[in-house]
Structure formats: C-alpha cells, structure tokens
Amino acid sequence: MAIRIIAAWYFVGRDNTSVPINFDSWTLDTYGYQHFVANEGFGLINEHVDVRADHGNLIRQIGAASTVLLKNANNALPLTGKERLTAVFGNDAGDNPNGPNGCGDRGCDNGTLGMAWGSGTANFPYLVTPETAIQNEVLNNMGAVESITDNFASMQIATLAGRASVALVFVNADSGEGYLDVDGNIGDRNNLTLWQGGDTLIQNVSALCNNTIVIVHSVGPVLLGDYSKNPNITAILWAGVPGEQSGNSIADVLYGRVNPGAKLPFTLAATREDYGTDLLYIPNKGTAAPQVSFTEGVFIDYRSLDEAEIQPVYEFGYGLSYTTFKYSKLQVTRRDTGPYLSTTGMTPPAYSLATSSKDTSDYLFPSNITRIPLYVYPYLNSTDLETSANETDYALPGFVPAGSQDGSPQPRIAAGGAPGGNPQLYDVLYQVDASITNTGSVAGEEVAQLYISLGGPYDPKVVLRGFQRLSIQPNMTANFHVDITRRDISNWDSATQNWVISNYTKKIYVGSSSRKLLLNSTLS
C-alpha cells in the first residue's frame, strides 16, 4: 500500500518539483491560515482558479442522457411549450432560500436536489432549477406558466392544479455521509419514501389535473405506489441527482430536444419488503463493531425479486424512449481458447527499496523543526519506542500482526496472478451479436442488455453481464455486440478458492430490461 501511494508521488514528479497549493478545502476565504485547524501560517490560501472550461455543457448533456422515462401514456411527452397553462409544483423544482450552497456540504433538502450531502461534495458555481428552465422554455414559446414550490400550500396547490393543462410535479429523496443528520436521516435514508410530503403533493395535484407529470430526483430507489397505474399521471421520469444544470437537463427531455434513453440502475419495487434483504438500522453489538451475516448471498435487487417471483413496479434496466425498437438476429460465436490454468508458483520477495537504520535516535524530531499542532509527523518523540507509541498494549501479543514482517516469497493464489485475478478469467469465450432496429419516427438511443443464466440451483435466474448504448436513426439498424468472458460464466468455489465453470446449462438473453428478454440462446 505504501509503495502504491509513493509511486504516484514519484510518477508525477513531486520529488523534483513542488507546485504551490492554490486552494484550501476548509474555507472559501482568500486569506486565512494554511493550517486551518491549528490556526498556523496566515497568508494567501485561495486563488479561486476557475477550472471549469466548457464543463457546464457536458454536465447538461449527462443530466439529460441519464434521465429515465418510466411512463409516457398516450405520448404525453414531449411537451411543446405552448400548452395553455403549465403548472410547476414542488420544493424540488425551486431554489434553496439560502442559496445553492446555503447548507454546509449540502446537508439539507431545501430546494431542488442537485447534489447529495457529504465531504465529497463541491460548491455549485450556480444551480439552474427546473422552475427557471421550464419558465424560460414556456416564455420562449409565448406560453403561460405558474409555480408553487411550497409542498404544504394545500389550498393554492389545489387551485392551480385545477386550472393547469399540464402539471409538472417535482419530488425528491436525499442521503449522504453519516456525519450529517438531515431530518433524522444520519447519512443513509431511514426509508424509501419521498421527502417533504412528496406523496401527498403528487396525490393532491393528480386528483385535480388529468395530465400530471411526475419528476423524481433521488439518490436511489423510492416507493412510487400506484402512480404507474394512475390514469391522471401521464408520465413519470427518474432524473437522479443531476448537478448544476439540473433544470436545463430535465427541460431538454421534457421538451424533446433530447430523446431519453437511460435505464434504471436498480429496481423500483412496490414495497420495501419486496427487496428482500434489509439494512441494519441500529448497531447490533453495542459499542463493538456492528455485524451483518449477508445471508441473502447474491440475491439482491432484481435477483431477489426474480427468485421470489415478485412483480416490480419498474424492473432493473427498464426505461422508455420517444421512439420504439425491435430486437432480432441473435448470433452467438464460440471462440477457441485454451483450458483455464490456476496460478501456481511463488511470489517474489517483498521489495527492499533501501536499507534502514535500527537506531531509534535517527528518527527523532529534528531540533530545528517548528511543529504544527495536530499535524502527523514521521518522527519519534523518544528513543524509547514504548514511550513514543503511547499505547497501553504496546508489545503485547498481536500488537504486530503475525506475518506482517515476513518479506519472503509466498505461494501464489490460484485465482490470482494479476490485478483483477487470473488473466485467463478475461479470455473471451463467446461473442454475442444482435440487430437493434429503430422502428419509430425519431432518432433515439437504446441500451441493449445481455443477461446470462448460470443454470445452477443456487444461481440467480439471470445476471447482467453486458450492455451497449446504441444511437439509431429512424428505420435504421445498429449492431449490438458483447463479449462473454470466462469470468462471466464462472462460479466461485469456496472449497478450492477458485473460479469454476459448472456443468449446468448456460443460457444467454438479450433484451431491453431484466424482465423484457426478447432474444435467447443456449451456450454450446
């Protein structure tokens, strides 16, 4: 691990060239302490270098390309922008009253959800809300648009919904890192319901407007109830967490500049229980580390629902388009490869990059160093190791893990041999091709998917093993191609600690989702 870290340092030339740091992640102030927590080294700490280039346009494209169209009854979408009255509803459509960065590390659910919360977040340079983008779209078409972004303004919502020719309802569900508590959700969500009274909002609007379109911004699966069957809800879209161009991205899809082609990366089930396995909501070992047995094995998400024969609301891999596609001409080509050979032999000895002194005095703090409080230094406070360690269990059995200082050659792992495992696991055994034809009137993108049944009594019914996003013009055909590797049709054998191909019959399926498998073949 140490070698991997230091190798990167040498690779980028940091041993020869030192580039001054031009930003501070702790504060946006231009001047401040270089060592923020210790209040040491006052000076210029942020030069506010703009590195964005044309990133905004790319973010907009990604946001639109990753939006999943779940329902589109009677071609309710795309809209024209010339509807008699467009009504926009939901806290998730509007601004955070305190600004897009008004909550530290995005630790709140105020306004539209463009980013989840946690230490990995960044500040928005701006945040285009759905309300703004839709208003611009409608005004450019000389239309009429009104918005209500208070989810609990029941009377006003009812009045506007009853007048609207199309109602766009924005709802969300957020999560993040566990050091922040947002409405009682300490990192992970407590449930799969919509936030901010989203369900009530959808029900109130759809009861009065027979052309209600629901847009969900969420970090993962949510419970959509019976909205898929509600005749007044004509369209549903899942737009993920799209970033700074959120409003423009969803407007591009709603108004047909982008034909949606994304697929669900998870199942939308009817209830939490339908997913099978559950989370550990509270620690189960007191102050000790929580323990989970993972008795569900590989049966998670669609594999669990398939095994239990539960019908999802929208299955894994599902997603509609403004056009239609036909699957045909499945062809499987077997490639001749050699037998799988386990990795054998011994590893080389551990690297010895330099000789090191055993004299502890060589590692004492230099006399001329100015120590920064709380900073971690690679020096000793004392020539006595026990004193420097300041650990009550110093030198007790287990303090130094067994074998940790053994640098001698070790037996190679049978399934190892290279990063990612035995290189032969990635031999291509079969090539799969199929024809995907755009049978509609507009250009579109289809994500064709390859699933494999491993055939064993303890295997999932199917597992995703490949996919390809194809851009196809009307009445044109594209070739779908996926390679099947040895790893794709292997099972892990815990007895031999290696990958094996079982004797059970292997079948492949090509389709548009995990439940819509349109072509199939048996592997020879």
SULBELWO-V83917 format. One line per field, one symbol per residue. phi: phi as a letter, one per 40 degrees, with the letter a starting at -180 (. if undefined). A space follows every 50 residues. Layout:
BEGIN
phi=???
END
This chain:
BEGIN
phi=.cccccdcccdcgccbbbcdcbabccacccbiccbdccfbgcicbbcfcc bcfbcdccccccdccccbccaacffcbccbgbddacbbbhdccbccdcgc bcbdffcabbgccbacbicccbcccaaccddcccccccccbgcbabbbbb cbcdcccccccccccabbbbbaabaacccbbbfgccgcccabcccfgccc cccccccbbcbcbbbbbacacbcbfbccbcccccabbbbgbcgccdcccc ccccbgcbccbcbccacbccbccccgcbcccbdbbgcccdbbcfccgccb fcccccccfbcccbcdgcicacbbbbbafcbbbcbcbcccbccbgbcccd cbcacbccccccbcdccccbccdgccbcbccacccccccfbcbdgcdgcb ddgcbcccdbcccdcchadghddccbcccabbbabbbcccbbcabbccbb bbbcgccbccdabcbiaacbcbcdgbbbccbacbcdccbbbcbcccfacb cccccbbbbbacacbbbcbaabcc
END
